[in-house]
Amino acid sequence: MMTVTVYIPTPFRRMTGNHPQVEVEGATIAEVLDNLDRRFPGVHDLIYSSEHKIPAHINIYVNNHEIGSLGGDATPLAQGDQIAIIPAIAGGAGDDGTATAQPLTPDQVQRYSRHIIMPQVGSAGQRKILASKVLIVGAGGLGSPVAVYLTLAGVGTIGLVDFDTVDLSNLQRQILHQTADVGRPKVESAKETLLAYNPDVNVVTHETPLTSDNAMEIIGQYDIVVNGADNFAARYLVNDACVFLKKPLVDGSILLFEGQATVYLPGNGCYRCLYPNPPPPGMVPSCAEAGVLGALCGLVGSIQATETLKLILDIGESLNGRLMIFDALVMDVRRFKIRRDPECLVCGDNPTVTELINYDAFCGAAPVAAPATVQTEA
């Protein structure tokens, strides 16, 4: 096996620990690039296209000879050869006025290495995750595992909406909080926990009830919304705001031993297509009234986090159009098709609800602190 010296261009050096040159083994250009990627995960994605070809904006030279005039990436190498990777560069901002995505730092390459080595993610996908903004409604049983796993994954901005304080009864399942946090605002405890996991993440707290007055402004700041509320007024409020703002909604709910999860994408149905009207008050108990298996929160919340990351990366098949129901008591998973209702009052062909309404009145619930109050999943 030959050892050659590879010149790393300035835009790629953060991937290689800021080294301008590295020594790599390989008998051909392709082998050298493969070994370079094994040593510095993500370099491969910067050099090759999705069709595994070297694109026209990147030139590779062997001893000052462009490999296109030799044998391409099959060009054989000799001991001590000098290889240079030369990409086209341009200063300034993109056409939309935003700066180009920053390359990963060496620490980020190491932190997210298990993502980067996945072909479905790679360094380009990890940069998408770092650039994404996700709002989590509720810092309780479902919001806790969602927030933890999205933070560990490197989601760049995580918003948390919650106005509640930590109660001792929360600690059976709400992993964002600890005994010493009892009495503290949940968003404060949550932010502290998340930043301890990953200081890369920008945690934005909204310590306020989510209402018809502020939902559009808060939700409008984010790319994806994850719902972890436990009351119907909040569910209809979040759904309608997401429809109006064309935001993907990752929905989850739990009670006793049963969990449900689905995804609503703009133009492809909504919560009202599945449940046009809420049940009569008192018919469906809350977790505080009936209880919930604590570990079930982690399961359903992890599904929500997984669906969120798939949406960010635009990979796989989401739960859009399917309702997943999990019965932990018998370990049974069922999936049911959900179809967009053309008669839906919010997302149908001729919607009649075109702005946020009084959701407490709609659901027959007494408001808590403010109209359409969001309570965390209990």
C-alpha positions in Angstrom: 0.0 0.0 0.0 1.4 3.4 -1.0 1.5 6.4 1.3 0.8 9.7 -0.4 0.4 13.3 0.8 -3.0 14.9 0.3 -3.3 18.7 0.2 -6.6 19.7 2.0 -8.1 23.0 0.7 -9.1 25.7 3.2 -12.9 25.1 3.0 -12.4 21.4 4.0 -9.8 21.8 6.8 -12.3 21.9 9.6 -13.1 18.4 8.7 -9.5 17.3 9.1 -8.6 19.1 12.3 -7.3 22.2 10.4 -4.4 20.2 8.9 -3.4 21.5 5.5 -1.8 18.2 4.5 -2.3 14.7 5.7 -0.6 11.4 4.8 -3.0 8.7 3.6 -2.5 5.2 2.2 -4.0 3.9 -1.0 -3.0 2.4 -4.4 -5.5 4.6 -6.3 -7.2 8.0 -5.9 -10.4 6.2 -5.0 -8.7 4.2 -2.2 -7.0 7.3 -0.9 -10.3 9.2 -0.8 -12.1 6.3 0.9 -9.3 6.0 3.6 -9.4 9.8 4.0 -13.1 9.6 4.8 -12.6 6.7 7.2 -10.1 8.9 9.1 -12.2 12.1 8.8 -15.8 11.1 8.4 -17.7 13.4 6.1 -14.9 14.3 3.7 -16.3 11.8 1.2 -19.6 13.8 1.0 -17.7 17.0 0.1 -15.8 15.4 -2.8 -18.3 12.9 -4.4 -21.8 13.6 -5.7 -24.8 11.5 -4.8 -24.0 9.4 -7.9 -20.5 8.7 -6.5 -18.8 10.9 -9.2 -16.4 13.7 -8.7 -18.4 16.8 -9.7 -17.1 19.4 -12.1 -16.6 22.0 -9.4 -13.9 19.9 -7.8 -10.5 19.1 -9.4 -8.1 16.6 -8.1 -4.4 16.6 -9.1 -1.6 14.1 -8.8 1.8 15.7 -9.0 0.2 18.7 -10.8 -1.7 16.5 -13.3 -5.5 16.7 -13.3 -6.8 13.2 -12.8 -9.4 13.7 -15.6 -6.5 13.5 -18.0 -5.2 10.4 -16.3 -7.5 7.6 -15.1 -10.0 9.5 -13.0 -10.3 8.2 -9.4 -8.9 4.9 -10.7 -5.6 6.6 -11.3 -2.8 4.5 -9.8 -0.4 6.0 -7.3 3.2 5.7 -6.4 4.9 6.0 -3.0 5.3 9.7 -2.1 2.9 11.1 -4.7 1.4 14.5 -4.0 -2.4 14.8 -4.3 -4.3 18.1 -4.2 -8.0 18.6 -3.9 -9.1 21.9 -5.4 -12.7 23.0 -5.1 -14.2 26.0 -6.7 -14.9 28.7 -4.1 -16.8 32.0 -4.1 -17.1 34.7 -1.5 -20.3 36.4 -0.2 -23.7 35.0 0.6 -26.1 32.8 -1.3 -28.8 34.1 -3.5 -31.2 34.2 -0.6 -28.9 36.4 1.4 -28.0 33.7 3.9 -24.4 32.5 4.5 -23.3 29.1 3.2 -23.6 26.2 5.6 -20.6 26.1 7.9 -18.4 23.0 7.7 -18.4 20.8 10.8 -15.8 21.5 13.4 -13.5 18.7 14.5 -15.4 18.4 17.8 -18.7 18.1 15.8 -17.2 15.5 13.5 -16.3 13.4 16.6 -19.6 14.1 18.5 -21.8 13.2 15.5 -19.6 10.6 13.9 -22.2 7.8 14.3 -24.5 9.9 12.2 -21.9 11.0 9.7 -20.9 7.4 8.8 -24.5 6.6 7.9 -25.0 6.9 4.2 -28.5 8.3 4.8 -27.1 11.1 6.9 -23.4 11.9 6.2 -21.9 15.3 6.8 -24.4 17.1 4.6 -27.3 15.6 6.6 -25.7 16.5 9.9 -25.3 20.1 8.7 -29.1 20.0 7.9 -29.8 18.9 11.4 -27.6 21.6 12.9 -29.4 24.2 10.8 -32.9 23.0 11.7 -35.4 24.6 14.1 -37.9 22.5 16.0 -40.6 23.6 18.5 -41.6 21.1 21.2 -45.0 21.8 22.8 -44.7 20.7 26.4 -41.7 19.8 28.5 -43.3 16.9 30.1 -43.6 13.1 29.5 -43.4 13.2 25.7 -41.5 16.5 25.4 -38.7 15.1 27.6 -37.5 12.3 25.4 -38.1 14.2 22.2 -36.1 17.2 23.5 -33.2 14.9 24.7 -32.8 12.9 21.5 -33.1 16.0 19.2 -30.5 17.7 21.4 -28.2 14.7 21.2 -28.7 14.6 17.5 -27.6 18.2 17.2 -30.8 20.0 16.2 -29.5 23.6 16.0 -32.5 25.4 17.6 -35.0 23.7 20.0 -37.9 25.7 21.2 -39.8 24.7 24.4 -43.3 26.0 25.2 -44.4 25.3 28.7 -45.7 27.5 31.6 -45.8 24.7 34.3 -43.5 24.1 37.2 -41.9 20.8 38.1 -43.9 18.6 40.5 -42.7 15.6 42.4 -45.3 13.4 40.5 -43.6 14.4 37.2 -40.4 12.6 38.1 -41.8 9.2 37.4 -41.4 9.8 33.7 -40.3 13.3 32.8 -36.6 12.8 32.2 -35.8 16.4 31.7 -36.2 17.1 35.4 -34.7 15.9 38.6 -35.6 16.0 42.3 -33.8 19.2 42.9 -35.9 20.9 40.1 -39.2 20.5 42.0 -40.9 23.9 42.0 -38.8 25.3 39.2 -40.3 26.4 35.9 -40.1 23.4 33.5 -38.5 25.3 30.7 -35.7 26.4 33.0 -35.0 22.9 34.2 -35.3 21.6 30.6 -32.9 24.1 29.2 -30.3 23.4 31.8 -30.5 19.6 31.2 -30.4 20.0 27.4 -27.3 22.3 27.4 -25.6 19.9 29.7 -26.1 17.2 27.1 -25.0 19.4 24.1 -23.8 23.0 24.3 -24.0 23.1 20.4 -27.8 23.5 20.7 -29.6 26.8 21.0 -32.5 26.2 23.5 -35.2 28.9 23.2 -37.7 28.9 26.0 -41.3 30.2 25.8 -42.5 30.2 29.4 -46.1 31.1 28.5 -49.4 29.4 27.8 -49.8 28.8 24.0 -52.9 30.7 23.0 -54.8 31.8 20.0 -53.1 35.2 20.5 -49.4 34.0 20.4 -49.5 30.6 18.6 -48.9 31.9 15.1 -46.0 34.1 16.2 -44.3 31.3 18.2 -44.9 28.5 15.8 -43.9 30.6 12.8 -40.3 30.8 14.1 -39.7 27.0 13.6 -39.4 24.5 10.8 -41.2 21.5 12.5 -43.6 21.3 15.5 -43.7 18.3 17.9 -46.8 18.1 20.0 -46.6 16.8 23.5 -49.7 18.4 25.0 -52.3 16.4 26.9 -55.5 18.4 26.4 -57.7 18.6 23.4 -57.9 22.4 23.3 -54.1 22.5 22.8 -54.1 19.8 20.2 -56.7 21.6 18.0 -54.9 24.9 18.5 -51.5 23.5 17.5 -53.0 21.6 14.6 -54.8 24.6 13.2 -51.8 26.9 13.6 -49.6 24.4 11.8 -52.1 24.1 8.9 -52.3 27.9 8.5 -48.5 28.2 8.7 -47.8 25.1 6.5 -45.6 23.6 9.2 -45.1 19.8 9.6 -46.6 18.5 12.8 -45.3 15.4 14.6 -48.1 14.3 16.9 -48.0 11.9 19.8 -50.2 10.9 22.8 -50.2 8.4 25.6 -52.5 7.1 28.3 -52.2 4.1 30.6 -50.3 1.5 28.4 -51.3 2.9 25.0 -49.4 5.3 22.8 -50.3 6.9 19.4 -48.1 8.7 16.9 -48.5 10.2 13.5 -47.2 13.0 11.3 -49.3 15.7 9.5 -47.6 17.3 6.5 -48.9 20.5 4.9 -51.5 19.7 2.3 -51.8 16.0 3.4 -54.3 16.0 6.1 -54.4 17.2 9.7 -55.6 16.3 13.2 -59.1 17.4 12.3 -59.3 14.9 9.4 -58.8 12.2 12.0 -60.9 13.7 14.7 -63.2 16.5 13.3 -64.6 17.1 16.8 -63.3 16.6 20.3 -65.0 14.1 22.7 -67.4 15.5 25.3 -65.7 16.9 28.3 -64.8 14.1 30.8 -65.3 11.2 28.4 -61.5 10.7 27.8 -59.5 11.0 31.0 -56.1 12.7 31.1 -52.9 11.0 32.3 -53.3 12.9 35.6 -56.7 11.2 36.1 -56.0 7.7 34.7 -52.2 7.4 34.9 -49.6 6.3 32.4 -46.7 3.9 32.4 -43.6 6.1 32.6 -41.5 4.0 30.2 -44.1 4.4 27.5 -43.3 8.1 27.3 -39.8 7.2 26.2 -41.1 4.9 23.5 -43.6 7.3 21.9 -41.3 10.3 22.4 -38.4 8.4 20.7 -40.8 7.7 17.7 -41.6 11.4 17.5 -37.9 12.3 17.6 -37.2 9.7 14.9 -39.9 11.1 12.7 -38.7 14.6 13.2 -35.1 13.7 12.2 -36.4 11.9 9.1 -38.3 15.0 8.1 -35.2 17.2 8.6 -33.1 14.8 6.5 -35.9 14.1 3.9 -35.3 10.4 4.1 -37.4 7.3 4.5 -41.1 7.1 4.8 -42.8 9.2 7.4 -45.9 8.3 9.4 -47.8 10.9 7.4 -51.1 9.2 6.4 -50.7 6.5 9.0 -51.6 6.3 12.7 -49.4 4.1 14.7 -50.9 2.6 17.9 -48.8 0.8 20.4 -50.2 -1.3 23.2 -47.4 -1.9 25.7 -49.5 -4.3 27.8 -49.5 -6.9 25.1 -46.6 -5.5 23.0 -48.8 -5.0 19.9 -48.2 -2.4 17.2 -50.9 -1.5 14.7 -51.0 1.0 11.9 -54.1 2.5 10.4 -54.4 4.6 7.3 -55.4 8.3 7.6 -56.7 10.2 4.6 -57.1 13.9 4.1 -60.7 14.8 4.4 -61.8 17.1 1.5 -64.6 18.3 3.8 -62.2 19.1 6.7 -63.1 22.5 8.2 -59.4 23.6 8.3 -57.5 21.8 5.5 -60.3 20.7 3.2 -61.1 22.0 -0.2 -63.4 24.7 1.1 -62.3 25.4 4.7 -64.6 27.4 6.9 -62.1 27.8 9.8 -59.5 30.2 8.5 -58.1 31.7 11.7 -57.5 30.5 15.2 -60.6 30.3 17.4 -61.5 29.9 21.1 -60.4 26.3 21.6 -61.4 26.0 25.2 -65.0 26.9 24.1 -64.7 24.5 21.1 -63.6 21.6 23.4 -66.0 22.6 26.2 -63.0 22.9 28.6 -62.4 25.5 31.3 -59.4 27.7 30.4 -56.4 27.3 32.6 -54.5 30.6 33.1 -55.4 31.8 29.6 -57.5 30.7 26.6 -56.4 27.6 24.8 -53.7 26.8 27.4 -51.2 24.2 26.7 -50.5 21.8 29.4 -47.6 19.4 29.1 -48.3 15.7 28.6 -48.8 14.5 32.2 
